[in-house]
Amino acid sequence: MAHNHVSDNLLRRNFTASRPDEKWVSDITYIKVDKGFVYLAVVMDLFSRKIVGWSLDTTMTNQLIIDAFNMARESRKVEPGLILHSDRGVQYRSGEYQALLLSEKIRPSMSRKGNCWDNAAMESFFARFKVEALYQEDVSNKQQAYSCVFEYIEMFYNSHRRHSTLGYKSPNRFEQDYLKMCA
C-alpha cells in the first residue's frame, strides 16, 4: 500500500503554542445514531484550545475535513508557516486536502503510524465532548447530533469550559486576555 502524502511529525507532542494560529490540530470522531454513524471533524488552535473549525456529516470523506478546515480558515488569520497536525487518515493524506494546505502555505504534520498520543490534545477534546455532552443526550439522527455538537462547541466549550492548561480560563477568555496584553 502506498503512503502518499504522509508528512513528518513536526509537532512531536509539543502541544503548546506561543501565539494564536501557530499550531492547529485536527481529527475525526464518530457519533452513533439510530441508523449508523455521523462523523465529526474538528480543528483546534493549540494556543487556546479553541475549536476554530468543525464539520458534521454522514460520510467520512475529504469534504468533511475540508469543510472543518474552511470554517477555521474563515474565522482565523492563517499565515504562512502555520502547522496543521493530524493523524495519517486517508482523508488527511488526500491530494485535494494537501493541495489546499499548500495553497495557504500551511505546514502539514502527521502523527506516527498508529500512535494516538501524537494527537493527544485532539483525542482529549473528543473524550471530554463525549462525556460532557454526547453521552448525556439521546442522539438518534444527524440533526440531533448537529445540535449537540453546536451547543457543546459554540455555546459551552469555547466560551465557558475552563482548562487547567489555560490557568482555568475558557478558550475565548484566554484569547481575549492575550489580545489585551498585546495591545
Backbone torsions as a table, in degrees:
resi	resn	phi	psi	omega
1	MET	NA	131.0	179.7
2	ALA	-75.9	145.7	178.3
3	HIS	-109.9	61.7	-178.8
4	ASN	-65.1	141.1	174.0
5	HIS	59.8	33.6	174.1
6	VAL	-85.6	125.4	-178.1
7	SER	-100.1	157.0	174.8
8	ASP	-66.2	156.8	176.6
9	ASN	-84.2	89.9	-179.8
10	LEU	-75.4	-27.1	-176.2
11	LEU	-73.3	-39.8	179.4
12	ARG	47.0	44.9	177.7
13	ARG	62.3	19.4	174.0
14	ASN	-92.7	94.0	-173.7
15	PHE	-91.4	24.6	176.7
16	THR	-113.6	154.5	176.9
17	ALA	-141.6	147.9	-176.3
18	SER	-89.2	-10.5	-179.3
19	ARG	-157.4	162.9	176.0
20	PRO	-62.0	150.7	173.9
21	ASP	60.5	31.1	173.9
22	GLU	-94.5	-41.9	-178.4
23	LYS	-141.1	125.9	173.5
24	TRP	-117.3	152.6	172.6
25	VAL	-125.8	151.9	-178.5
26	SER	-144.4	151.8	176.8
27	ASP	-164.6	173.7	178.7
28	ILE	-124.7	140.7	171.2
29	THR	-131.9	169.1	179.9
30	TYR	-113.0	154.2	175.6
31	ILE	-128.4	121.5	-179.6
32	LYS	-75.1	131.4	173.8
33	VAL	-126.2	175.5	-175.6
34	ASP	-55.0	-40.2	-176.4
35	LYS	-111.7	52.6	176.5
36	GLY	113.6	-128.2	-175.6
37	PHE	-139.1	156.0	162.8
38	VAL	-119.5	158.4	-172.9
39	TYR	-121.6	137.2	-178.0
40	LEU	-117.2	120.7	173.5
41	ALA	-106.2	137.9	-175.3
42	VAL	-134.5	145.5	172.1
43	VAL	-121.4	126.0	-178.6
44	MET	-118.6	137.9	172.5
45	ASP	-86.9	119.9	-176.9
46	LEU	-68.2	-21.4	179.6
47	PHE	-59.4	-48.8	-175.0
48	SER	-116.5	-2.1	-174.0
49	ARG	64.7	16.8	179.9
50	LYS	-74.2	137.3	173.2
51	ILE	-81.7	113.2	-174.8
52	VAL	-101.7	-11.3	176.8
53	GLY	-159.5	146.0	176.2
54	TRP	-159.4	158.1	179.4
55	SER	-151.6	145.1	-179.8
56	LEU	-129.5	134.4	178.4
57	ASP	-156.0	170.4	-179.4
58	THR	-85.3	-8.8	177.5
59	THR	-126.9	153.3	-177.5
60	MET	-103.9	71.2	-175.8
61	THR	-105.3	176.4	173.6
62	ASN	-56.9	-36.5	-176.5
63	GLN	-61.7	-33.5	178.8
64	LEU	-58.5	-49.4	-178.3
65	ILE	-76.7	-29.3	176.6
66	ILE	-66.5	-40.6	178.1
67	ASP	-63.9	-42.2	177.3
68	ALA	-63.5	-42.9	178.3
69	PHE	-62.9	-44.2	-179.5
70	ASN	-62.5	-37.6	175.8
71	MET	-62.3	-43.3	178.9
72	ALA	-63.6	-44.9	-177.9
73	ARG	-63.9	-37.0	-179.0
74	GLU	-75.1	-24.9	-176.6
75	SER	-98.6	-7.5	-174.5
76	ARG	-129.0	174.1	177.3
77	LYS	-100.3	105.1	-179.9
78	VAL	-91.9	118.5	177.7
79	GLU	-117.6	152.3	178.5
80	PRO	-53.0	137.7	178.8
81	GLY	102.5	-13.5	175.7
82	LEU	-54.0	132.3	175.4
83	ILE	-93.5	129.7	174.5
84	LEU	-120.7	110.5	-173.8
85	HIS	-100.5	141.2	176.7
86	SER	-149.7	-178.8	170.2
87	ASP	-84.3	-169.1	-177.4
88	ARG	-98.1	24.4	179.7
89	GLY	-55.4	151.5	-175.7
90	VAL	-57.9	-33.1	179.3
91	GLN	-65.5	-42.5	-178.1
92	TYR	-71.8	-22.1	178.5
93	ARG	-92.2	-2.6	-176.6
94	SER	-63.9	146.7	178.6
95	GLY	-60.2	-38.1	-179.5
96	GLU	-62.4	-46.3	-179.8
97	TYR	-68.3	-45.0	-179.7
98	GLN	-62.3	-38.9	177.7
99	ALA	-64.4	-37.0	177.8
100	LEU	-62.7	-44.7	178.3
101	LEU	-62.4	-46.2	-179.0
102	LEU	-62.9	-35.8	179.7
103	SER	-65.1	-25.3	178.4
104	GLU	-96.3	2.3	-177.4
105	LYS	59.5	36.7	176.6
106	ILE	-90.0	139.5	179.7
107	ARG	-91.4	108.5	178.5
108	PRO	-71.7	144.1	177.9
109	SER	-137.4	141.6	-179.6
110	MET	-134.9	146.2	175.6
111	SER	-61.6	156.6	172.0
112	ARG	-66.4	156.5	-176.5
113	LYS	-55.7	125.1	174.7
114	GLY	67.2	23.0	-176.0
115	ASN	-116.9	92.1	-177.4
116	CYS	-66.7	-22.9	-179.8
117	TRP	-66.5	-21.8	178.6
118	ASP	-70.6	-11.9	176.9
119	ASN	-129.9	39.6	-171.9
120	ALA	-60.6	-34.7	-179.6
121	ALA	-62.5	-40.3	179.3
122	MET	-71.5	-42.8	177.9
123	GLU	-60.7	-38.9	178.6
124	SER	-64.0	-42.1	177.3
125	PHE	-59.2	-48.0	-178.6
126	PHE	-61.2	-40.1	178.2
127	ALA	-61.6	-45.6	178.6
128	ARG	-63.5	-43.9	179.1
129	PHE	-57.7	-45.6	-176.7
130	LYS	-67.4	-41.0	-179.6
131	VAL	-73.5	-45.0	-173.8
132	GLU	-80.4	-19.9	-176.6
133	ALA	-133.3	-60.6	-169.9
134	LEU	-60.6	-48.1	-176.3
135	TYR	-71.9	-8.4	-179.9
136	GLN	-96.3	-2.4	-178.5
137	GLU	-121.7	157.6	175.1
138	ASP	-96.2	91.1	-177.3
139	VAL	-96.2	112.6	-175.8
140	SER	-116.1	-9.5	179.2
141	ASN	-148.8	175.7	-175.9
142	LYS	-61.2	-41.7	-178.1
143	GLN	-63.2	-42.4	177.7
144	GLN	-65.8	-39.0	177.0
145	ALA	-63.3	-43.3	178.8
146	TYR	-59.7	-45.4	179.2
147	SER	-60.9	-42.7	179.3
148	CYS	-62.4	-46.8	-179.8
149	VAL	-64.1	-48.2	-179.4
150	PHE	-57.9	-49.9	-179.3
151	GLU	-61.3	-42.2	-178.3
152	TYR	-66.9	-50.8	-175.3
153	ILE	-73.5	-53.8	-170.9
154	GLU	-80.8	-31.9	-175.2
155	MET	-99.7	-23.8	-176.8
156	PHE	-121.1	-62.7	-169.1
157	TYR	-57.4	-57.5	-176.7
158	ASN	-65.9	-33.8	-173.2
159	SER	-99.3	-24.2	-174.4
160	HIS	-128.1	-26.1	-174.8
161	ARG	-67.6	115.8	-179.2
162	ARG	-85.2	146.3	-178.3
163	HIS	-125.4	134.1	177.2
164	SER	-63.2	-34.2	-179.9
165	THR	-68.9	-14.0	-179.6
166	LEU	-109.3	20.7	-177.4
167	GLY	67.9	33.7	-179.9
168	TYR	59.8	40.2	173.5
169	LYS	-112.8	158.5	173.2
170	SER	-76.5	161.1	177.1
171	PRO	-55.2	-45.0	179.8
172	ASN	-62.4	-45.0	-179.8
173	ARG	-63.5	-41.9	179.8
174	PHE	-59.5	-44.3	178.8
175	GLU	-68.2	-39.2	178.5
176	GLN	-62.1	-43.7	178.8
177	ASP	-63.8	-38.4	178.4
178	TYR	-63.6	-45.0	-179.0
179	LEU	-64.8	-37.8	176.5
180	LYS	-62.9	-41.9	-178.6
181	MET	-64.8	-34.3	-178.2
182	CYS	-82.1	-17.0	-175.8
183	ALA	-71.9	NA	NA
